[in-house]
């Protein structure tokens, strides 16, 4: 199942999506959908990293200690 969203984007961004659509021979919907998928995944990873960085109970170890633990 899928849902439809209506969004407003700048003329500049719309032109870029159009250009990418023609260059890749993909629909504009495909380009926007893939961009949102990538953004959502990256944003999730970014937010998780920020949360861990701000967690005072999460022990921070040095890269040398990490290498030792991984046997590198």
Rosetta constraint file for C-alpha pairs under 8 A:
AtomPair CA 9 CA 13 HARMONIC 6.31 0.50
AtomPair CA 9 CA 14 HARMONIC 6.43 0.50
AtomPair CA 10 CA 14 HARMONIC 6.17 0.50
AtomPair CA 11 CA 15 HARMONIC 6.06 0.50
AtomPair CA 12 CA 16 HARMONIC 6.32 0.50
AtomPair CA 13 CA 17 HARMONIC 6.22 0.50
AtomPair CA 14 CA 18 HARMONIC 6.15 0.50
AtomPair CA 15 CA 19 HARMONIC 6.07 0.50
AtomPair CA 16 CA 20 HARMONIC 6.11 0.50
AtomPair CA 17 CA 21 HARMONIC 5.99 0.50
AtomPair CA 17 CA 28 HARMONIC 6.25 0.50
AtomPair CA 17 CA 31 HARMONIC 6.83 0.50
AtomPair CA 17 CA 32 HARMONIC 7.44 0.50
AtomPair CA 18 CA 22 HARMONIC 6.32 0.50
AtomPair CA 18 CA 28 HARMONIC 6.46 0.50
AtomPair CA 19 CA 23 HARMONIC 6.11 0.50
AtomPair CA 20 CA 24 HARMONIC 5.96 0.50
AtomPair CA 20 CA 26 HARMONIC 7.95 0.50
AtomPair CA 20 CA 28 HARMONIC 7.99 0.50
AtomPair CA 20 CA 31 HARMONIC 7.39 0.50
AtomPair CA 21 CA 25 HARMONIC 5.58 0.50
AtomPair CA 21 CA 26 HARMONIC 5.00 0.50
AtomPair CA 21 CA 27 HARMONIC 5.58 0.50
AtomPair CA 21 CA 28 HARMONIC 5.46 0.50
AtomPair CA 21 CA 31 HARMONIC 6.67 0.50
AtomPair CA 22 CA 26 HARMONIC 6.87 0.50
AtomPair CA 26 CA 30 HARMONIC 6.30 0.50
AtomPair CA 26 CA 31 HARMONIC 6.92 0.50
AtomPair CA 27 CA 31 HARMONIC 6.48 0.50
AtomPair CA 28 CA 32 HARMONIC 6.23 0.50
AtomPair CA 29 CA 33 HARMONIC 5.92 0.50
AtomPair CA 30 CA 34 HARMONIC 6.05 0.50
AtomPair CA 31 CA 35 HARMONIC 6.16 0.50
AtomPair CA 32 CA 36 HARMONIC 6.18 0.50
AtomPair CA 33 CA 37 HARMONIC 6.21 0.50
AtomPair CA 34 CA 38 HARMONIC 6.20 0.50
AtomPair CA 35 CA 39 HARMONIC 6.06 0.50
AtomPair CA 36 CA 40 HARMONIC 5.88 0.50
AtomPair CA 37 CA 41 HARMONIC 6.28 0.50
AtomPair CA 38 CA 42 HARMONIC 6.09 0.50
AtomPair CA 39 CA 43 HARMONIC 5.78 0.50
AtomPair CA 40 CA 44 HARMONIC 6.07 0.50
AtomPair CA 41 CA 45 HARMONIC 6.31 0.50
AtomPair CA 42 CA 46 HARMONIC 6.02 0.50
AtomPair CA 43 CA 47 HARMONIC 5.98 0.50
AtomPair CA 44 CA 48 HARMONIC 6.08 0.50
AtomPair CA 45 CA 49 HARMONIC 6.17 0.50
AtomPair CA 46 CA 50 HARMONIC 6.21 0.50
AtomPair CA 47 CA 51 HARMONIC 6.08 0.50
AtomPair CA 48 CA 52 HARMONIC 6.23 0.50
AtomPair CA 49 CA 53 HARMONIC 6.09 0.50
AtomPair CA 50 CA 54 HARMONIC 6.17 0.50
AtomPair CA 51 CA 55 HARMONIC 6.16 0.50
AtomPair CA 52 CA 58 HARMONIC 6.62 0.50
AtomPair CA 53 CA 58 HARMONIC 7.64 0.50
AtomPair CA 61 CA 65 HARMONIC 6.22 0.50
AtomPair CA 61 CA 66 HARMONIC 6.72 0.50
AtomPair CA 62 CA 66 HARMONIC 6.28 0.50
AtomPair CA 63 CA 67 HARMONIC 6.14 0.50
AtomPair CA 64 CA 68 HARMONIC 6.29 0.50
AtomPair CA 65 CA 69 HARMONIC 6.21 0.50
AtomPair CA 66 CA 70 HARMONIC 6.19 0.50
AtomPair CA 67 CA 71 HARMONIC 5.93 0.50
AtomPair CA 67 CA 72 HARMONIC 4.97 0.50
AtomPair CA 68 CA 72 HARMONIC 6.05 0.50
